[in-house]
Amino acid sequence: MSAAHPGPAILFCPADRPDRYAKAAAAADAVILDLEDAVAPADKAAAREHVAAAGRGAGMDPVTTIVRVNPVGTVDHDLDLAALAGGPYRLLMLAKAEAAGQLDHLHEAGYRVIALCETAAGVEAAAEIARHPAVASLMWGAEDLVASMAGRSSRFAEGPRRGRYRDVARHARSRVLIAATAAGKLAVDSVFLDIPDLDGLRAEAEDAAASGFAATACIHPSQVPVIREAYAPGAEELEWARAVLAEAEHQPGVFRFRGRMVDEPVLRQARRITG
């Protein structure tokens, strides 16, 4: 994905389940040890110790391990940072990021941050957040976003648009992607909650890759190969990209290739496909 953090399939793992850490890390390109929503309040202290112990024991690769910490301004956030202090983990996911100033102390502590814009305030501030020097990438979250607006669901439950995002979620998704890209940062797409619906996941991940997302987060190992396949260029796409780049070496300026006008934006797309 990038030196910023690995991808394209990033798998959440509850931090209070250390028995799953190694399996999650082996299954995905990166694992998110989740100290926030995946852990009940009564279990957070134990979860912090498990995460810290895995770091001390070299049980988790810090290059491919992300720790999701609780929101700034909560007691749990402070306790999360205290537990991680001095450890090997340097990439954090900040839950419910809502302002660039919330990242200052993380920057001072030497962390890189995936800022999770999952509230109305966070989406509104996405451009400001993306420009913060601590930010490696932005991610968005549909369910917390809708909940922050007193909504009932991020997706249509029935009808011809069943399973598709509502317009407000699509707006937030696009806004976070554009904000990240404008700041020269990466963007991570939200999770697909319907685990058995691999076709739905595939369609959404293909759209994410085609739109410019660098990775998609997921919640089950079965989703990882689907996401990887969606982000990998197909054989025809790769052949076209290589061919058009080869043709460009002999063409000045704009030219026609296989019936399509080719200019610099098209060539940039081809370069991205070929890696």
Secondary structure as a PSIPRED ss2 file (coil, helix, strand):
# PSIPRED VFORMAT (PSIPRED V4.0)

   1 M C   1.000  0.000  0.000
   2 S C   1.000  0.000  0.000
   3 A C   1.000  0.000  0.000
   4 A C   1.000  0.000  0.000
   5 H C   1.000  0.000  0.000
   6 P C   1.000  0.000  0.000
   7 G C   1.000  0.000  0.000
   8 P C   1.000  0.000  0.000
   9 A E   0.000  0.000  1.000
  10 I E   0.000  0.000  1.000
  11 L E   0.000  0.000  1.000
  12 F E   0.000  0.000  1.000
  13 C E   0.000  0.000  1.000
  14 P E   0.000  0.000  1.000
  15 A C   1.000  0.000  0.000
  16 D C   1.000  0.000  0.000
  17 R C   1.000  0.000  0.000
  18 P H   0.000  1.000  0.000
  19 D H   0.000  1.000  0.000
  20 R H   0.000  1.000  0.000
  21 Y H   0.000  1.000  0.000
  22 A H   0.000  1.000  0.000
  23 K H   0.000  1.000  0.000
  24 A H   0.000  1.000  0.000
  25 A H   0.000  1.000  0.000
  26 A H   0.000  1.000  0.000
  27 A H   0.000  1.000  0.000
  28 A C   1.000  0.000  0.000
  29 D C   1.000  0.000  0.000
  30 A E   0.000  0.000  1.000
  31 V E   0.000  0.000  1.000
  32 I E   0.000  0.000  1.000
  33 L E   0.000  0.000  1.000
  34 D E   0.000  0.000  1.000
  35 L C   1.000  0.000  0.000
  36 E C   1.000  0.000  0.000
  37 D C   1.000  0.000  0.000
  38 A C   1.000  0.000  0.000
  39 V C   1.000  0.000  0.000
  40 A C   1.000  0.000  0.000
  41 P H   0.000  1.000  0.000
  42 A H   0.000  1.000  0.000
  43 D H   0.000  1.000  0.000
  44 K H   0.000  1.000  0.000
  45 A H   0.000  1.000  0.000
  46 A H   0.000  1.000  0.000
  47 A H   0.000  1.000  0.000
  48 R H   0.000  1.000  0.000
  49 E H   0.000  1.000  0.000
  50 H H   0.000  1.000  0.000
  51 V H   0.000  1.000  0.000
  52 A H   0.000  1.000  0.000
  53 A H   0.000  1.000  0.000
  54 A H   0.000  1.000  0.000
  55 G H   0.000  1.000  0.000
  56 R H   0.000  1.000  0.000
  57 G C   1.000  0.000  0.000
  58 A C   1.000  0.000  0.000
  59 G C   1.000  0.000  0.000
  60 M C   1.000  0.000  0.000
  61 D C   1.000  0.000  0.000
  62 P C   1.000  0.000  0.000
  63 V C   1.000  0.000  0.000
  64 T C   1.000  0.000  0.000
  65 T E   0.000  0.000  1.000
  66 I E   0.000  0.000  1.000
  67 V E   0.000  0.000  1.000
  68 R E   0.000  0.000  1.000
  69 V E   0.000  0.000  1.000
  70 N C   1.000  0.000  0.000
  71 P C   1.000  0.000  0.000
  72 V C   1.000  0.000  0.000
  73 G C   1.000  0.000  0.000
  74 T C   1.000  0.000  0.000
  75 V H   0.000  1.000  0.000
  76 D H   0.000  1.000  0.000
  77 H H   0.000  1.000  0.000
  78 D H   0.000  1.000  0.000
  79 L H   0.000  1.000  0.000
  80 D H   0.000  1.000  0.000
  81 L H   0.000  1.000  0.000
  82 A H   0.000  1.000  0.000
  83 A H   0.000  1.000  0.000
  84 L H   0.000  1.000  0.000
  85 A C   1.000  0.000  0.000
  86 G C   1.000  0.000  0.000
  87 G C   1.000  0.000  0.000
  88 P C   1.000  0.000  0.000
  89 Y C   1.000  0.000  0.000
  90 R C   1.000  0.000  0.000
  91 L E   0.000  0.000  1.000
  92 L E   0.000  0.000  1.000
  93 M E   0.000  0.000  1.000
  94 L E   0.000  0.000  1.000
  95 A C   1.000  0.000  0.000
  96 K C   1.000  0.000  0.000
  97 A C   1.000  0.000  0.000
  98 E C   1.000  0.000  0.000
  99 A C   1.000  0.000  0.000
 100 A H   0.000  1.000  0.000
 101 G H   0.000  1.000  0.000
 102 Q H   0.000  1.000  0.000
 103 L H   0.000  1.000  0.000
 104 D H   0.000  1.000  0.000
 105 H H   0.000  1.000  0.000
 106 L H   0.000  1.000  0.000
 107 H H   0.000  1.000  0.000
 108 E H   0.000  1.000  0.000
 109 A C   1.000  0.000  0.000
 110 G C   1.000  0.000  0.000
 111 Y C   1.000  0.000  0.000
 112 R E   0.000  0.000  1.000
 113 V E   0.000  0.000  1.000
 114 I E   0.000  0.000  1.000
 115 A E   0.000  0.000  1.000
 116 L E   0.000  0.000  1.000
 117 C E   0.000  0.000  1.000
 118 E C   1.000  0.000  0.000
 119 T C   1.000  0.000  0.000
 120 A H   0.000  1.000  0.000
 121 A H   0.000  1.000  0.000
 122 G H   0.000  1.000  0.000
 123 V H   0.000  1.000  0.000
 124 E H   0.000  1.000  0.000
 125 A C   1.000  0.000  0.000
 126 A H   0.000  1.000  0.000
 127 A H   0.000  1.000  0.000
 128 E H   0.000  1.000  0.000
 129 I H   0.000  1.000  0.000
 130 A H   0.000  1.000  0.000
 131 R C   1.000  0.000  0.000
 132 H C   1.000  0.000  0.000
 133 P C   1.000  0.000  0.000
 134 A C   1.000  0.000  0.000
 135 V E   0.000  0.000  1.000
 136 A E   0.000  0.000  1.000
 137 S E   0.000  0.000  1.000
 138 L E   0.000  0.000  1.000
 139 M E   0.000  0.000  1.000
 140 W E   0.000  0.000  1.000
 141 G C   1.000  0.000  0.000
 142 A H   0.000  1.000  0.000
 143 E H   0.000  1.000  0.000
 144 D H   0.000  1.000  0.000
 145 L H   0.000  1.000  0.000
 146 V H   0.000  1.000  0.000
 147 A H   0.000  1.000  0.000
 148 S H   0.000  1.000  0.000
 149 M C   1.000  0.000  0.000
 150 A C   1.000  0.000  0.000
 151 G C   1.000  0.000  0.000
 152 R C   1.000  0.000  0.000
 153 S C   1.000  0.000  0.000
 154 S C   1.000  0.000  0.000
 155 R E   0.000  0.000  1.000
 156 F C   1.000  0.000  0.000
 157 A C   1.000  0.000  0.000
 158 E C   1.000  0.000  0.000
 159 G C   1.000  0.000  0.000
 160 P C   1.000  0.000  0.000
 161 R C   1.000  0.000  0.000
 162 R C   1.000  0.000  0.000
 163 G C   1.000  0.000  0.000
 164 R C   1.000  0.000  0.000
 165 Y E   0.000  0.000  1.000
 166 R C   1.000  0.000  0.000
 167 D H   0.000  1.000  0.000
 168 V H   0.000  1.000  0.000
 169 A H   0.000  1.000  0.000
 170 R H   0.000  1.000  0.000
 171 H H   0.000  1.000  0.000
 172 A H   0.000  1.000  0.000
 173 R H   0.000  1.000  0.000
 174 S H   0.000  1.000  0.000
 175 R H   0.000  1.000  0.000
 176 V H   0.000  1.000  0.000
 177 L H   0.000  1.000  0.000
 178 I H   0.000  1.000  0.000
 179 A H   0.000  1.000  0.000
 180 A H   0.000  1.000  0.000
 181 T H   0.000  1.000  0.000
 182 A H   0.000  1.000  0.000
 183 A C   1.000  0.000  0.000
 184 G C   1.000  0.000  0.000
 185 K C   1.000  0.000  0.000
 186 L E   0.000  0.000  1.000
 187 A E   0.000  0.000  1.000
 188 V E   0.000  0.000  1.000
 189 D E   0.000  0.000  1.000
 190 S C   1.000  0.000  0.000
 191 V C   1.000  0.000  0.000
 192 F C   1.000  0.000  0.000
 193 L C   1.000  0.000  0.000
 194 D C   1.000  0.000  0.000
 195 I C   1.000  0.000  0.000
 196 P C   1.000  0.000  0.000
 197 D C   1.000  0.000  0.000
 198 L H   0.000  1.000  0.000
 199 D H   0.000  1.000  0.000
 200 G H   0.000  1.000  0.000
 201 L H   0.000  1.000  0.000
 202 R H   0.000  1.000  0.000
 203 A H   0.000  1.000  0.000
 204 E H   0.000  1.000  0.000
 205 A H   0.000  1.000  0.000
 206 E H   0.000  1.000  0.000
 207 D H   0.000  1.000  0.000
 208 A H   0.000  1.000  0.000
 209 A H   0.000  1.000  0.000
 210 A H   0.000  1.000  0.000
 211 S H   0.000  1.000  0.000
 212 G C   1.000  0.000  0.000
 213 F C   1.000  0.000  0.000
 214 A C   1.000  0.000  0.000
 215 A E   0.000  0.000  1.000
 216 T E   0.000  0.000  1.000
 217 A E   0.000  0.000  1.000
 218 C E   0.000  0.000  1.000
 219 I C   1.000  0.000  0.000
 220 H C   1.000  0.000  0.000
 221 P H   0.000  1.000  0.000
 222 S H   0.000  1.000  0.000
 223 Q H   0.000  1.000  0.000
 224 V H   0.000  1.000  0.000
 225 P H   0.000  1.000  0.000
 226 V H   0.000  1.000  0.000
 227 I H   0.000  1.000  0.000
 228 R H   0.000  1.000  0.000
 229 E H   0.000  1.000  0.000
 230 A H   0.000  1.000  0.000
 231 Y H   0.000  1.000  0.000
 232 A C   1.000  0.000  0.000
 233 P C   1.000  0.000  0.000
 234 G C   1.000  0.000  0.000
 235 A H   0.000  1.000  0.000
 236 E H   0.000  1.000  0.000
 237 E H   0.000  1.000  0.000
 238 L H   0.000  1.000  0.000
 239 E H   0.000  1.000  0.000
 240 W H   0.000  1.000  0.000
 241 A H   0.000  1.000  0.000
 242 R H   0.000  1.000  0.000
 243 A H   0.000  1.000  0.000
 244 V H   0.000  1.000  0.000
 245 L H   0.000  1.000  0.000
 246 A H   0.000  1.000  0.000
 247 E H   0.000  1.000  0.000
 248 A H   0.000  1.000  0.000
 249 E C   1.000  0.000  0.000
 250 H C   1.000  0.000  0.000
 251 Q C   1.000  0.000  0.000
 252 P C   1.000  0.000  0.000
 253 G C   1.000  0.000  0.000
 254 V C   1.000  0.000  0.000
 255 F E   0.000  0.000  1.000
 256 R E   0.000  0.000  1.000
 257 F E   0.000  0.000  1.000
 258 R C   1.000  0.000  0.000
 259 G C   1.000  0.000  0.000
 260 R E   0.000  0.000  1.000
 261 M E   0.000  0.000  1.000
 262 V E   0.000  0.000  1.000
 263 D C   1.000  0.000  0.000
 264 E H   0.000  1.000  0.000
 265 P H   0.000  1.000  0.000
 266 V H   0.000  1.000  0.000
 267 L H   0.000  1.000  0.000
 268 R H   0.000  1.000  0.000
 269 Q H   0.000  1.000  0.000
 270 A H   0.000  1.000  0.000
 271 R H   0.000  1.000  0.000
 272 R H   0.000  1.000  0.000
 273 I H   0.000  1.000  0.000
 274 T H   0.000  1.000  0.000
 275 G C   1.000  0.000  0.000
